[in-house]
């Protein structure tokens, strides 16, 4: 059992579109309030928990979807 709380389908679809278009984004996390910039390259699910895979300048990182408070597009 996990404490994961699924996100709304519309939000999930928005994340998938951003990934499909390789749109640069800034992701803000609930736990820390910190944000990370990068490109969403995948959305995965393991053990009932969904993760966004973000390609950052430092490398790939996985973020739990239910820990994301905001995703905004970065103008290039």
C-alpha positions in Angstrom: 0.0 0.0 0.0 1.2 3.5 -0.8 0.3 7.0 0.3 0.2 8.1 -3.3 -2.8 10.3 -4.3 -3.6 10.2 -8.0 -3.7 13.5 -9.8 -6.7 14.6 -12.0 -6.8 13.1 -15.5 -6.8 16.6 -17.1 -3.6 17.5 -15.3 -2.0 14.2 -16.3 -2.9 14.9 -19.9 -1.3 18.3 -19.7 1.9 16.7 -18.5 1.8 14.3 -21.3 1.4 17.1 -23.9 4.3 19.0 -22.4 6.4 15.8 -22.7 5.3 15.1 -26.2 6.3 18.6 -27.3 9.5 18.6 -25.3 8.5 21.9 -23.8 11.0 23.4 -21.3 9.3 23.7 -17.9 9.8 24.7 -14.3 8.4 22.3 -11.8 7.6 23.3 -8.2 7.4 20.7 -5.5 5.1 20.7 -2.5 7.5 19.0 0.0 10.3 21.5 -0.3 8.9 24.5 -2.3 11.9 24.2 -4.5 11.7 24.2 -8.3 13.6 22.5 -11.0 13.9 23.4 -14.7 14.1 20.9 -17.4 12.2 18.9 -20.1 9.6 16.2 -19.3 10.8 13.1 -21.1 8.4 10.5 -19.6 5.7 9.7 -17.1 6.2 6.3 -15.4 4.3 4.2 -12.9 5.9 1.8 -10.4 4.2 0.1 -7.4 1.1 2.3 -7.8 3.1 5.6 -7.8 3.3 7.8 -10.9 6.5 9.8 -11.6 7.4 12.5 -14.0 10.9 12.0 -15.5 12.5 15.4 -15.9 15.7 15.9 -17.9 17.7 18.7 -16.1 21.1 20.1 -16.9 22.4 17.9 -14.0 20.8 14.7 -15.5 17.5 12.9 -15.1 15.4 13.1 -12.0 12.0 11.4 -11.1 9.4 13.5 -9.3 6.2 12.0 -7.8 3.2 13.5 -9.6 1.3 14.1 -6.3 4.3 16.2 -5.0 4.1 18.7 -7.9 2.3 21.9 -7.0 3.0 23.8 -10.3 4.4 23.3 -13.7 5.0 26.3 -15.9 6.4 26.7 -19.4 9.8 28.4 -19.7 10.0 30.9 -22.5 13.0 30.4 -24.8 
